[in-house]
Amino acid sequence: MNGSGQSGHPGFTAAPALPAGDLGEPALDRSPFVPSRRGAADPVKALMHRHRELCERAVDPLEIAAGLEAHGVTDRTAARFRHRDVFSLAEEMYARISRDTGTPPRHEAAAVPLLGPGPAGLGLLPGALCAAAVAGLRLTEGRTRLAVAALGVLAVGLGVRAVLRHGPLSTGRRTPDGPHTPGTRAWTCLLLAYALFGDGLFGAAVIGGPGALPDGTAAGAWPLTTAPVLALALACAPAVWTAHLFAVHARRRVTTSRGLEEFAASVRPLLLGTFGLFLCALTVLDAACGAALGEPAGYAQALTLGALLLLARLLTVHGITRAPAVALGAAATAEVTAQAGAFAARLPGCRLLATPVDTLVAAWGPGGVQTLACGAAALALLVHASRTLTRASAHARAEEQP
């Protein structure tokens, strides 16, 4: 961080004032400054006492600034302490607590670890395992194909789990913004299952099918949509790189910003840029998978689901868990409801239940359900991320990555 505290002449302090607000900031007294003994009326000391635990556990001034921001302290509030912004106020608080504890102050934000070969290689693992599973499905038949499918699902799941436990997509030791919402993993699995089976089942249901169970191919009575799913698995690698890129440059913005508003304004285009970079990579992968497998690429389905999953993970990595859980659950519920409506319409007197579904399929095809559900959820998360991931408190401490 650049800039130091501007706390006035050391021999002069403001006249005593009563605390105001929930944060314990002193109300300003507009009377002239008068000489007094050092510490007789120290507003910064009062604020440090109010946030004593935050100051004692802070590893750098940024962590104090992030904690103050989370408690509602703004740059305007910092001006009441004769500092130009929250960063400058945090520097003084950190320096003063360091003098008391004997720890030399560090005025630079902790650096984000480099992306080593381990996490980078793990990003390639889900795609490689999924490609092997798809090849196995196309080369086998009968019970052997069923066994290959089960083994492939297990292997890809373990590969994705490894990616989420190590590297830029891992949560590390960050404390979430609230209790972890149960069901997030189940919603994600349901969305991926729908991406593989949903469109084929939905298209068959609209015309009165399916007449048989899926046979693991795209030409059966219940066709599988493998190209978008393979593209999403391969996209784990660019997701790792873009998440790391966002973390690195966001930390650099912290050291060069002069206030919370300036930091937010500089990080917002960075977030949108890295998000767009991931979508470009996913588009290329989806096109390649569609061409290699001889199937429709399903760009809309792949891009909306990929955007939703990436945004949900970025928010989770930075300690925000409720919004991703709600968005994933809403998208999965919408898809299941649409499927249930298509089958319920076959019951006597329930034909009207299929009217919204039939309208959507007529306009956008069977993939319209997934596109609409995941697209709406991804858009909501993008708006939420543009407000929360641009706060200093979201980047208070770099995660430890193996």
Buried (B, 14 or more C-beta within 10 A) or exposed (E): BEBEBEBEEEEEBBBEBEBEEEBBBBEBEEEEEEEBEEEEBBBBEBBBEBBEEBBEEBBBBBBBBBBBBBBEBBBEBBBBBBBBBBBBBBBBBBBBBBEEEEEEBEBEBBEBBEBEEEBBEBBBBBBBBBBBBBEBBBEBEEEEBBEBBEBBBEBBBEBBEBBBEBBBBBBBEBEBBEEEBEEBEEBBEBBBBBBBBBBBBBBBBBEEEBEEEBBBBBEBEBBBBBBBBBBBBBBBBBBBBBBBBBBBBBBBBBBEBBBBBBBBEBBBEBBEBBBEBBBEBBBBBBBBBBEEBEBBBBBBBBBBBBBBBBBBBBBBBBBBBBBBBBBBBBBBEBBBBBBEBBBBBEEEEEEEBBEEBBEBBEEBBBBBBBBBBBBBBBBBBBEBBBEBBBBBBBBBBBBEBE
